[in-house]
Amino acid sequence: MRKTAVLALALAMFPWVMALAGPKVLIVDQTEGFVESMQVGVLARVHRLSPLGAEITGTTEIPEEPLPQGPFQLVVIVPPAGEWVWVCTPGLPETLGLEMQGFLQLVKGAVEKVFRGERRARDPADDLYALGWSAYFLKIGVLGGVSGR
């Protein structure tokens, strides 16, 4: 009887728990070295274990069509070299909800820490390259709309 009550309670709460799911993040890992790939793995773990509990999907290539796991709220592009990591969003940061703005800041801080200051995250408000990729990902359906569409 007690197991049935616990199961019924768990099933009743399932939709509520699913509504609390963290943001969906796509990480495009274009790095070629072992150390850099490990750093990207740490970055993914940091986001997954963050207070928002991001749902992480990884790929090594820029998507050309929507992925079955999407649409995503953020796409993080880690190029093979350079000092930048581009964080693509479905709109300029000020158009995102407060929760997503906070998560974006967490992502930017985590990039700098994980890469020991050798790379910094740039979003569409910081860099035209991130803005261009964001527009592309919105057009092909990889990024969801500002409201999560």
N, C-alpha and C positions, 0 to 999 in steps of 0.2 A: 504494500500500500504506500509506504513512504517513498520507494523508488518511483512509483507511478506519479506521485505528487511532484517530485523533483523534476521528472521528465516533462510533465505537463507545464510546470513553471518555466523550464528552459525553452520549451517550444513556444510558449506565449511570449517570452522575451526575445526570441530570435529576430523578428523584424526590427525591434528597437536596437538590438546589438548591431545588426547590419547597418542601421542608419548611422551608427557611430564610427563606421569604418573610416580609416584615415584616407588622406588624399592618394590618388593613383599617380605614381611617378614612373616615367620611362627614363632609364639611363642608357645613353648611347655611348658605349665604351670603345673608342677608336684607338686607345693606347696600344703600344706594341711591346713594351717592356714588361718584365715580370713584376718589378716593384710598382710601376704605375698601375698595372692591372690589380695588384693586391690593394693598392690605395683606393681604387674604384670599388672594390669589394667591401672595404671598410666603410666607405661613404654610403653604400647601399645599406649596410647593417645599421649605421648610425640613424639613417632615416627610418628604417623599419622599427627600430627600438625607441624612436622619439616618442614624446608624450602623445602625439597624434597618430602614431602607428601607421606610417605610410605603407601602402601596398606597392611593392617594387617589381618592375619588369625590366629586364635587361636585354640589350641587343648590341651587336658590334657594327651595325650599318644603319645609316639614316633610312627610316621607313619611307616607302614610296606609296603606301596605301594604309588605311586604318589597320590596326592590329586587333585581334580578337579580344585581348585583355583591356582595350581602351574603351572610350576615350580617356585620356589622361588629363590631370590638372596641371602637371609640370612635365617638361621634357628637359633632361640635363644632358648636354652634349660635352663629352670629355674628348677633345681632339688628341691626336698622337703626340703633339708637341706644343709648346707655347706656354704663355703665362695665364691664359684665360680658360674658363669653363663657362659655357653659355647655358643659362637657365631660361628656358622658353616658357612663357605663360600665355593664357588665353586672352590677356589684355594687359594694359600697363598696370604696374603694381597697385597704384591708387584705385583702380577699378575693381580689384579683387576684394573679397570679403576679409574681415579682420583676421579670421583664422588662417586664411591662405596667405595674407600678408606676413603674419607671424611665422608661418611655415617657410615662406620664401627667405626670410631673414635667417632662420635656422639653417636652411640649405646653404646660403651664402657663407655663414660662419663655419659650417662643417667643412666646406670645400677648402677654406683657408687653413683650417686646423689639420685636416687629413693630409693635405699636400704640403704641410709645414711652411706655408707662406709662399711657396714656389708658384702656386696658381691661385687666382682669385675668380670668384663667380661674377658674371655680368648678366643682368636681366635686360628686358627690352627698354627700360628707362635709362640704362647705362650705355647701351651699345646697339648700334644699328644692325650688326650681325645677328644678335639675339632677337631683335625685332623682326628681321626678315625671316629667320627660321620659324619664329612664332606664327607669323602670318601664313607661311607655307603649311605648317602643321595644322593650323585651324582650317585652311582650305581643303586639305585632304582628309580631315576628320581624325587626326591623331590626337590633337588637343580638343578638349571639350570647351564649350562656351563658358563665359564668366560665371553663369549661373549653374554650371555643372552639366550642361547639355552635351 
